Amino acid sequence: MRQSILIGLVIIGSLTGLTWYFSALADLFSDFVALTYEQNFLALLPKTVTLLLYTYSGIHFLRKKTNLL
């Protein structure tokens, strides 16, 4: 019983993280297409760095814990 609750929480946490990641990525692309950062590209830097670090961390985790990559 305890293990199934833990697995459920891990799945919910993973789905929440993926939802956040894809919504942030969609927001970045929509801002870029709408030329929001045409005048000030430094405002784009924090979002881009955050998404790149998150992506790198996910790939690193997959390589370390699984044989998928």
HELIX and SHEET records of a PDB file:
HELIX    1   1 ARG A    2  VAL A   33  1                                  32    
HELIX    2   2 PHE A   41  ALA A   43  5                                   3    
HELIX    3   3 LEU A   45  LYS A   65  1                                  21    
END                                                                             
